[in-house]
Amino acid sequence: MSLQDDLYQLFLLDQQVRGLRRRLDSGLRRHGLLQGKAEQFESQHRELLTQLKQAQARAADLEHQSDDVEQKVELHREQMNTVTTNKEYSALLVEVNTLKLEKSKREDEALAQLDEVDEIKQRIEELSEKLADQTKLVQGAETEIDAARTEVGDRLNQAKNERNDAAAKLGPTVLNTFERISLHHDGEALALVEEQDRRRREYCCGGCYIQLPFEHINTIMVQPNEPVQCPSCHRFIHMADELKVAIGPK
């Protein structure tokens, strides 16, 4: 085969390798995104459990405070039954009323805290459902990756070997240029010549669509071992055999 044909063969194999890799990479990216979402849910779940423990502890503490106040009230009531002066009785009565207000306040705070506990429990339940669903999605993505590796793995290794063999047919200068262009154009190191007007000898690069000088077309036709690049995007340009036959000498 000519150098131009070797370049085209390398391009086709390179596209095959990239396509197989993209299939695996796509599955890995999807798995990574799903796993990241699952980890976010897990973090939120742990945070809510911590908040729940704190809210439950606070509610229990308020209930204990309310019980302590109630005990003080009962103690003062017993004392009121034993006092001998109106002044002592009035003082104890004021203290009892003050403690009752404090007890009512603690009870209200405890009820509010219990409401918060119920709200956190509800959020935990909803988040647990989301986490369970997300875990199933992650597991499904892992299954898809395993299936893709099984299906694509052998084909990818074979395509890599064939690409390496094709690359070995090129000289280091041409190969380095191919790799550099491929990196710059995301794997599109070569473009086909597209015919615009045969009578006017107008042809363009299939990569950037700039019109090609006819001398480039002529070089492709008569010097198959000479690499030809687009003057604009610098991709190697290749002409399909059908077009060569159509515009070649009759």
GUBA-240298 format. One record per residue (C-alpha): residue in three letters; z, y negated, x negated. Coordinates in steps of 0.5 Angstrom, whole numbers, padded with zeros to 4 digits, always signed. Layout:
// residues N
alaZYX
...
***
This chain:
// residues 250
met+0000+0000+0000
ser-0001-0007-0002
leu+0005-0012-0004
gln+0004-0015+0003
asp+0004-0009+0006
asp+0011-0007+0002
leu+0014-0014+0004
tyr+0012-0012+0012
gln+0015-0005+0011
leu+0021-0008+0008
phe+0022-0013+0014
leu+0021-0008+0019
leu+0027-0004+0016
asp+0031-0010+0015
gln+0030-0012+0022
gln+0032-0004+0024
val+0039-0005+0019
arg+0041-0011+0022
gly+0040-0009+0029
leu+0044-0003+0028
arg+0049-0007+0025
arg+0049-0012+0030
arg+0051-0007+0035
leu+0057-0004+0032
asp+0059-0012+0030
ser+0058-0013+0037
gly+0063-0008+0040
leu+0068-0010+0034
arg+0068-0017+0036
arg+0069-0015+0043
his+0075-0011+0042
gly+0078-0016+0037
leu+0077-0021+0043
leu+0080-0016+0048
gln+0086-0014+0043
gly+0087-0021+0042
lys+0088-0023+0049
ala+0093-0017+0050
glu+0097-0019+0044
gln+0098-0026+0047
phe+0100-0022+0054
glu+0105-0018+0050
ser+0108-0024+0046
gln+0109-0028+0053
his+0112-0021+0056
arg+0117-0021+0050
glu+0118-0029+0051
leu+0120-0028+0058
leu+0124-0022+0057
thr+0128-0027+0052
gln+0128-0032+0058
leu+0131-0027+0063
lys+0137-0025+0059
gln+0139-0032+0057
ala+0138-0034+0065
gln+0142-0027+0067
ala+0147-0029+0062
arg+0148-0036+0064
ala+0148-0034+0072
ala+0154-0029+0070
asp+0157-0034+0066
leu+0157-0039+0072
glu+0160-0034+0076
his+0166-0033+0072
gln+0167-0040+0071
ser+0167-0040+0079
asp+0172-0034+0079
asp+0176-0038+0074
val+0176-0044+0078
glu+0178-0040+0085
gln+0184-0037+0081
lys+0186-0044+0079
val+0186-0046+0086
glu+0190-0040+0089
leu+0195-0042+0083
his+0196-0049+0086
arg+0196-0047+0093
glu+0202-0042+0091
gln+0205-0048+0088
met+0204-0052+0094
asn+0209-0048+0098
thr+0214-0049+0093
val+0214-0056+0092
thr+0220-0060+0094
thr+0217-0067+0094
asn+0211-0070+0098
lys+0209-0073+0091
glu+0208-0066+0088
tyr+0205-0064+0094
ser+0200-0069+0094
ala+0198-0069+0087
leu+0197-0061+0088
leu+0193-0062+0094
val+0188-0067+0090
glu+0188-0062+0084
val+0186-0057+0089
asn+0180-0061+0092
thr+0178-0063+0086
leu+0177-0056+0084
lys+0174-0054+0090
leu+0169-0059+0089
glu+0168-0056+0082
lys+0168-0049+0084
ser+0162-0051+0089
lys+0158-0054+0084
arg+0159-0048+0079
glu+0157-0044+0085
asp+0150-0048+0087
glu+0149-0048+0079
ala+0149-0040+0079
leu+0145-0039+0085
ala+0140-0044+0082
gln+0140-0040+0076
leu+0139-0033+0080
asp+0133-0036+0083
glu+0130-0037+0076
val+0132-0030+0075
asp+0128-0028+0081
glu+0122-0032+0079
ile+0122-0030+0071
lys+0122-0023+0074
gln+0116-0024+0078
arg+0113-0027+0073
ile+0114-0021+0068
glu+0112-0016+0074
glu+0105-0020+0074
leu+0104-0021+0067
ser+0106-0013+0066
glu+0100-0012+0071
lys+0095-0016+0067
leu+0098-0013+0060
ala+0096-0006+0063
asp+0089-0008+0065
gln+0088-0011+0059
thr+0090-0005+0055
lys+0085-0001+0059
leu+0080-0006+0057
val+0082-0005+0050
gln+0082+0003+0050
gly+0075+0002+0053
ala+0073-0002+0048
glu+0075+0003+0043
thr+0072+0009+0046
glu+0065+0005+0046
ile+0066+0003+0038
asp+0067+0010+0037
ala+0061+0012+0041
ala+0057+0007+0038
arg+0059+0009+0031
thr+0057+0017+0033
glu+0051+0015+0035
val+0049+0009+0030
gly+0052+0011+0024
asp+0047+0017+0022
arg+0041+0012+0024
leu+0044+0006+0020
asn+0045+0010+0014
gln+0038+0013+0014
ala+0035+0006+0015
lys+0039+0003+0010
asn+0037+0008+0005
glu+0030+0007+0007
arg+0031+0000+0006
asn+0033+0001-0001
asp+0027+0005-0002
ala+0022-0001+0001
ala+0026-0006-0003
ala+0025-0002-0010
lys+0018-0003-0009
leu+0018-0010-0010
gly+0019-0014-0016
pro+0026-0017-0017
thr+0022-0024-0016
val+0019-0023-0010
leu+0025-0019-0007
asn+0030-0024-0009
thr+0026-0029-0005
phe+0026-0025+0001
glu+0033-0024+0001
arg+0034-0032+0000
ile+0029-0033+0006
ser+0033-0028+0010
leu+0039-0031+0009
his+0037-0038+0010
his+0033-0036+0017
asp+0038-0030+0019
gly+0034-0024+0017
glu+0027-0027+0019
ala+0024-0027+0012
leu+0017-0026+0015
ala+0013-0028+0020
leu+0006-0026+0023
val+0000-0030+0023
glu-0002-0033+0030
glu-0009-0035+0032
gln-0010-0041+0035
asp-0017-0042+0035
arg-0022-0037+0031
arg-0028-0042+0032
arg-0024-0048+0028
arg-0021-0043+0024
glu-0014-0045+0026
tyr-0008-0041+0025
cys+0000-0042+0025
cys+0006-0039+0022
gly+0009-0035+0028
gly+0016-0037+0025
cys+0016-0045+0025
tyr+0009-0045+0029
ile+0006-0050+0024
gln-0001-0050+0022
leu-0003-0046+0016
pro-0008-0048+0011
phe-0014-0043+0012
glu-0014-0042+0004
his-0007-0038+0006
ile-0011-0034+0011
asn-0016-0033+0006
thr-0011-0031+0001
ile-0008-0026+0006
met-0015-0023+0007
val-0018-0022+0000
gln-0012-0022-0004
pro-0007-0017-0001
asn-0003-0016-0007
glu-0001-0024-0007
pro+0005-0026-0003
val+0004-0032+0001
gln+0009-0036+0004
cys+0009-0041+0010
pro+0009-0048+0007
ser+0014-0051+0012
cys+0019-0046+0013
his+0018-0042+0007
arg+0018-0035+0010
phe+0013-0030+0008
ile+0007-0029+0012
his+0003-0023+0014
met-0003-0022+0018
ala-0003-0016+0023
asp-0009-0011+0022
glu-0012-0012+0028
leu-0013-0020+0027
lys-0015-0018+0020
val-0021-0014+0023
ala-0023-0019+0028
ile-0024-0025+0023
gly-0026-0021+0017
pro-0033-0020+0015
lys-0037-0016+0020
***
